[in-house]
């Protein structure tokens, strides 16, 4: 018996495009000068502009939260809003939260360790310590919305977001929850950006105003995306797409894996490299050849080509999916394929509702 299709019924995001419920309407963006911390010379990235969370999520108290936790709470709330889901009308014990991040709450973690360096371990700041825990964004979501279902946090090289989505699907298909909120993202901090720069991983666009093409390196970015996945959608609400299956592996032949999960030839969405959301602008196709190599010689229709950072971050998968849905609605069997620069892949099969 084939596995049931699971429906994506709500989307919320906090990205360089701004906070949004549902699909993105304006997909034109360019890297901007970093103003969040001082730099001796101009540095550029795709950054989330400051906004007031209380205007989007009334009652949310985010003053002591890391930006990542704040974004997770806002994106989750926008996804529920987009799905028109009345949490008071459902069993909140049957709503799971699955969170993915490659780096976690880097800003307050950095602040906590700096306080230890200045004052010793006995003099660390206790207020910042909770935000150093990897699972704290998922906890904030559950506490704020009163969700008592399974609460998981995953991380993994390159494919944390895709793993989270497949874990959520497993919870639903095994009857452990009726709905799952899948949330994935990462934030830029001075330490993360400086590491990228010291390692020589950044593209020329990070340093010059008008680079020709980012032939080498990447443009780092940040953001958060939340998807509401439902086993049995209530009523006749909107469904963005249905998740029919997927697979991820640290190594192997992605083309062979795709043939195994597709009985017919799919439309193909390439995502070249993985990391925090970025590079959704006119240079986005620059890395496409690296993703296309596994399918050289095969006539697969490409409906979208996406590119994001290939660095330490591993949470770009849901952003890829949001961009793909915003550009091209799923009208036929579609494959969202991510190929990591160092090997490995993640493949998600989407069907039209």
C-alpha positions as CSV (number, residue, x, y, z in Angstrom):
1,X,0.0,0.0,0.0
2,X,1.4,3.4,-1.0
3,X,1.9,6.0,1.7
4,X,-0.9,8.7,2.0
5,X,-0.2,12.1,0.6
6,X,0.3,14.8,3.2
7,X,-0.9,18.4,2.5
8,X,1.0,21.7,2.9
9,X,-1.8,23.9,4.1
10,X,0.0,26.9,5.6
11,X,3.2,28.8,5.1
12,X,4.9,31.5,7.2
13,X,8.3,33.0,6.7
14,X,10.8,35.6,7.9
15,X,13.4,36.1,5.2
16,X,15.2,38.9,3.4
17,X,11.9,39.4,1.6
18,X,10.4,40.4,5.0
19,X,7.9,38.5,7.2
20,X,5.1,37.0,5.1
21,X,2.1,34.6,5.4
22,X,1.7,32.4,2.3
23,X,3.7,32.7,-0.9
24,X,6.1,35.4,-1.8
25,X,5.0,38.0,-4.3
26,X,8.2,39.9,-5.1
27,X,11.1,37.7,-5.8
28,X,13.6,40.4,-6.8
29,X,16.3,41.0,-4.2
30,X,20.0,41.8,-4.0
31,X,22.6,41.6,-1.3
32,X,22.9,44.7,0.9
33,X,25.6,46.2,3.0
34,X,25.8,44.6,6.5
35,X,24.7,47.2,9.1
36,X,24.1,44.8,12.1
37,X,27.7,44.9,13.2
38,X,30.7,47.1,12.4
39,X,33.0,46.2,9.5
40,X,36.3,47.8,8.6
41,X,35.3,47.6,4.9
42,X,31.9,47.1,3.3
43,X,30.5,43.5,3.5
44,X,27.3,42.3,1.8
45,X,24.8,39.6,2.5
46,X,21.1,38.8,2.3
47,X,19.8,40.0,5.7
48,X,16.4,40.1,7.4
49,X,15.5,43.7,8.0
50,X,14.4,44.7,11.6
51,X,10.7,44.5,12.2
52,X,8.3,44.6,15.2
53,X,7.2,41.0,16.1
54,X,4.4,42.3,18.3
55,X,2.6,43.8,15.3
56,X,2.5,40.3,13.7
57,X,2.1,38.1,16.8
58,X,0.2,40.0,19.5
59,X,1.2,39.0,23.0
60,X,4.6,37.6,22.0
61,X,7.4,38.6,24.3
62,X,10.6,38.5,22.3
63,X,12.9,41.1,24.0
64,X,15.2,38.4,25.6
65,X,15.0,36.0,22.6
66,X,17.7,35.3,20.1
67,X,16.7,36.6,16.6
68,X,16.4,32.9,15.5
69,X,13.9,32.1,18.3
70,X,12.0,35.3,17.5
71,X,11.8,34.5,13.8
72,X,10.7,30.9,14.5
73,X,7.8,32.1,16.7
74,X,6.7,34.7,14.0
75,X,7.0,32.3,11.1
76,X,5.1,29.6,13.0
77,X,2.3,32.0,13.9
78,X,2.1,33.3,10.2
79,X,1.8,29.7,9.0
80,X,-1.2,29.0,11.3
81,X,-2.7,32.3,10.2
82,X,-2.2,31.4,6.5
83,X,-3.9,28.0,7.1
84,X,-6.8,29.7,8.9
85,X,-6.3,27.1,11.6
86,X,-8.3,27.7,14.8
87,X,-6.1,26.1,17.5
88,X,-8.9,26.3,20.0
89,X,-11.0,24.1,17.8
90,X,-8.5,21.2,17.6
91,X,-6.6,18.9,19.9
92,X,-3.3,20.7,20.5
93,X,-1.9,17.5,21.9
94,X,-2.0,16.2,18.3
95,X,0.1,19.0,16.8
96,X,3.8,18.3,16.4
97,X,6.7,20.8,16.0
98,X,9.8,19.8,14.1
99,X,12.5,22.4,14.0
100,X,15.7,22.4,12.0
101,X,18.8,24.6,12.1
102,X,22.4,24.2,11.0
103,X,23.8,26.6,13.6
104,X,21.2,27.4,16.2
105,X,20.9,30.6,18.1
106,X,24.4,31.9,17.3
107,X,24.0,35.5,18.5
108,X,23.1,34.8,22.2
109,X,25.4,31.7,22.2
110,X,28.2,34.0,21.2
111,X,27.2,36.5,23.8
112,X,27.1,33.8,26.5
113,X,30.6,32.5,25.8
114,X,32.0,36.1,25.6
115,X,30.6,36.7,29.1
116,X,32.4,33.5,30.2
117,X,35.6,34.8,28.7
118,X,35.3,38.1,30.4
119,X,34.1,37.0,33.8
120,X,34.8,33.2,34.1
121,X,32.2,30.5,34.2
122,X,30.8,31.7,37.5
123,X,30.2,35.1,36.0
124,X,28.3,34.1,32.9
125,X,25.0,35.8,32.1
126,X,22.2,33.4,33.1
127,X,19.7,35.3,31.0
128,X,21.4,34.4,27.7
129,X,22.1,30.7,28.6
130,X,18.6,29.3,27.7
131,X,19.0,30.5,24.1
132,X,22.2,28.5,23.7
133,X,20.2,25.3,23.6
134,X,19.5,23.9,20.1
135,X,15.9,23.1,20.8
136,X,14.8,26.3,22.4
137,X,13.1,27.8,19.2
138,X,10.8,24.8,19.0
139,X,10.1,25.2,22.7
140,X,9.1,28.8,22.3
141,X,6.7,27.8,19.5
142,X,5.1,25.0,21.6
143,X,4.8,27.1,24.8
144,X,3.3,30.2,23.0
145,X,0.7,28.2,21.1
146,X,0.1,25.5,23.7
147,X,1.1,22.7,21.4
148,X,1.6,19.4,23.4
149,X,2.4,17.0,20.5
150,X,5.8,15.6,19.7
151,X,8.5,18.3,19.7
152,X,11.7,17.5,17.8
153,X,14.8,19.4,16.8
154,X,17.1,18.1,14.1
155,X,20.4,19.2,12.6
156,X,22.6,17.7,10.0
157,X,25.2,18.5,7.4
158,X,23.5,20.1,4.4
159,X,20.0,18.7,4.7
160,X,18.5,19.6,8.1
161,X,15.4,21.1,6.7
162,X,14.6,18.2,4.4
163,X,15.2,15.7,7.2
164,X,12.8,17.7,9.4
165,X,10.1,17.6,6.8
166,X,10.5,13.8,6.3
167,X,10.5,13.3,10.1
168,X,7.3,15.3,10.4
169,X,5.8,13.2,7.6
170,X,6.8,10.0,9.5
171,X,5.0,11.3,12.6
172,X,1.8,11.9,10.6
173,X,1.9,8.6,8.7
174,X,2.4,6.6,11.9
175,X,-0.5,8.3,13.6
176,X,1.6,10.1,16.2
177,X,0.1,13.5,15.2
178,X,-2.6,14.9,13.0
179,X,-0.7,18.1,12.0
180,X,3.0,19.0,12.1
181,X,4.6,22.4,12.0
182,X,7.9,22.1,10.2
183,X,10.2,25.1,10.9
184,X,13.8,25.6,9.5
185,X,16.2,28.5,9.5
186,X,19.5,30.1,10.4
187,X,20.7,33.6,11.3
188,X,23.9,35.4,10.4
189,X,26.1,36.6,13.2
190,X,29.5,38.3,13.2
191,X,31.2,35.1,14.2
192,X,29.5,33.1,11.4
193,X,30.2,35.7,8.7
194,X,33.8,36.1,9.9
195,X,34.4,32.3,9.7
196,X,33.0,32.2,6.1
197,X,35.4,35.1,5.2
198,X,38.4,33.6,6.9
199,X,37.8,30.2,5.2
200,X,37.7,31.9,1.8
201,X,34.2,30.7,1.1
202,X,32.5,34.0,0.1
203,X,31.6,35.2,-3.4
204,X,32.9,38.5,-4.9
205,X,29.4,39.9,-4.4
206,X,30.1,40.0,-0.7
207,X,32.8,42.6,-1.2
208,X,32.0,44.5,-4.4
209,X,28.8,46.4,-5.4
210,X,28.4,45.0,-8.9
211,X,30.1,41.6,-9.3
212,X,29.9,39.9,-12.7
213,X,28.9,36.4,-11.6
214,X,29.5,34.6,-8.3
215,X,31.5,31.9,-10.0
216,X,33.1,30.8,-6.8
217,X,31.9,31.1,-3.2
218,X,28.5,32.1,-2.1
219,X,26.5,35.0,-0.7
220,X,25.4,34.2,2.9
221,X,21.9,34.9,4.0
222,X,19.5,34.3,6.9
223,X,15.8,33.6,7.5
224,X,13.2,31.2,8.7
225,X,10.4,29.3,7.0
226,X,7.5,27.4,8.6
227,X,5.2,24.9,6.8
228,X,2.0,23.4,8.3
229,X,1.7,19.7,7.2
230,X,-1.6,18.0,7.7
231,X,-2.6,14.4,7.4
232,X,-6.3,15.1,7.1
233,X,-6.9,18.7,6.1
234,X,-10.1,20.1,7.6
235,X,-12.8,21.5,5.3
236,X,-12.0,22.6,1.8
237,X,-9.1,25.0,2.5
238,X,-6.3,25.8,0.2
239,X,-3.6,23.2,-0.3
240,X,-0.3,24.5,-1.8
241,X,1.1,21.0,-2.6
242,X,1.2,17.5,-1.3
243,X,4.2,15.6,-0.1
244,X,4.3,12.1,-1.6
245,X,7.7,11.0,-0.4
246,X,11.4,11.7,-0.3
247,X,14.8,10.5,0.5
248,X,18.1,11.9,1.8
249,X,21.6,10.5,1.9
250,X,25.1,11.7,2.8
251,X,26.4,10.1,-0.4
252,X,25.2,8.2,-3.3
253,X,23.8,8.7,-6.8
254,X,20.9,11.2,-6.7
255,X,19.8,10.3,-10.2
256,X,19.3,6.7,-9.3
257,X,17.4,7.6,-6.1
258,X,15.1,9.8,-8.1
259,X,14.3,7.0,-10.5
260,X,13.4,4.8,-7.5
261,X,10.9,7.2,-6.1
262,X,9.3,8.4,-9.4
263,X,7.5,6.0,-11.6
264,X,7.1,8.7,-14.2
265,X,9.3,11.5,-15.4
266,X,9.0,14.5,-13.0
267,X,9.4,18.2,-13.4
268,X,12.6,19.2,-11.7
269,X,13.5,21.9,-9.3
270,X,17.2,22.2,-8.8
271,X,18.7,23.6,-5.6
272,X,22.5,24.0,-6.0
273,X,24.1,23.9,-2.6
274,X,22.5,24.3,0.9
275,X,22.5,26.7,3.7
276,X,20.6,29.7,5.0
277,X,18.2,31.4,2.5
278,X,20.0,33.6,0.0
279,X,20.7,34.3,-3.6
280,X,17.2,34.7,-4.9
281,X,18.0,37.4,-7.4
282,X,19.3,37.8,-11.0
283,X,22.4,35.7,-10.3
284,X,20.5,32.7,-8.8
285,X,21.2,30.5,-11.8
286,X,25.0,30.8,-11.6
287,X,25.4,27.5,-9.7
288,X,22.9,25.5,-11.7
289,X,25.5,23.4,-13.6
290,X,26.8,21.9,-10.4
291,X,23.3,20.6,-9.5
292,X,22.5,19.5,-13.0
293,X,25.5,17.1,-13.4
294,X,23.7,14.0,-11.9
295,X,21.1,14.3,-14.7
296,X,23.4,15.0,-17.6
297,X,21.9,13.7,-20.8
298,X,18.4,13.2,-19.3
299,X,15.5,15.3,-20.7
300,X,13.9,16.4,-17.4
301,X,11.9,19.7,-17.6
302,X,13.4,22.2,-15.2
303,X,10.7,24.5,-13.7
304,X,13.0,26.4,-11.3
305,X,16.6,26.8,-10.5
306,X,17.6,27.9,-7.0
307,X,20.9,28.6,-5.4
308,X,21.8,29.2,-1.7
309,X,24.8,29.2,0.5
310,X,27.0,26.1,0.6
311,X,28.5,26.8,4.0
312,X,27.8,25.5,7.5
313,X,24.1,26.2,7.4
314,X,21.8,23.3,6.6
315,X,18.4,24.9,6.8
316,X,17.7,26.2,3.3
317,X,15.4,23.4,2.1
318,X,12.1,24.9,3.2
319,X,13.2,28.2,1.6
320,X,13.9,26.4,-1.6
321,X,10.4,24.9,-1.4
322,X,8.8,28.3,-0.7
323,X,10.6,29.9,-3.6
324,X,9.6,27.1,-5.9
325,X,6.0,27.3,-5.0
326,X,6.1,31.1,-5.3
327,X,7.5,30.9,-8.8
328,X,5.6,27.8,-10.2
329,X,2.6,26.2,-8.6
330,X,2.9,22.4,-8.5
331,X,0.6,21.1,-11.4
332,X,2.4,17.7,-12.0
333,X,4.7,15.4,-10.2
334,X,7.6,17.6,-9.2
335,X,11.0,16.8,-7.6
336,X,12.7,19.2,-5.3
337,X,16.3,18.1,-5.5
338,X,19.2,19.4,-3.4
339,X,22.7,18.4,-4.1
340,X,25.5,19.3,-1.7
341,X,28.9,20.5,-3.0
342,X,30.7,17.8,-1.0
343,X,28.4,15.0,-1.8
344,X,25.0,13.8,-0.7
345,X,21.5,14.8,-1.7
346,X,17.9,15.3,-0.6
347,X,15.0,14.6,-2.9
348,X,11.3,15.5,-2.1
349,X,8.4,14.4,-4.3
350,X,5.6,16.9,-4.5
351,X,2.2,16.3,-6.1
352,X,-0.6,18.7,-7.1
353,X,-3.5,19.0,-4.7
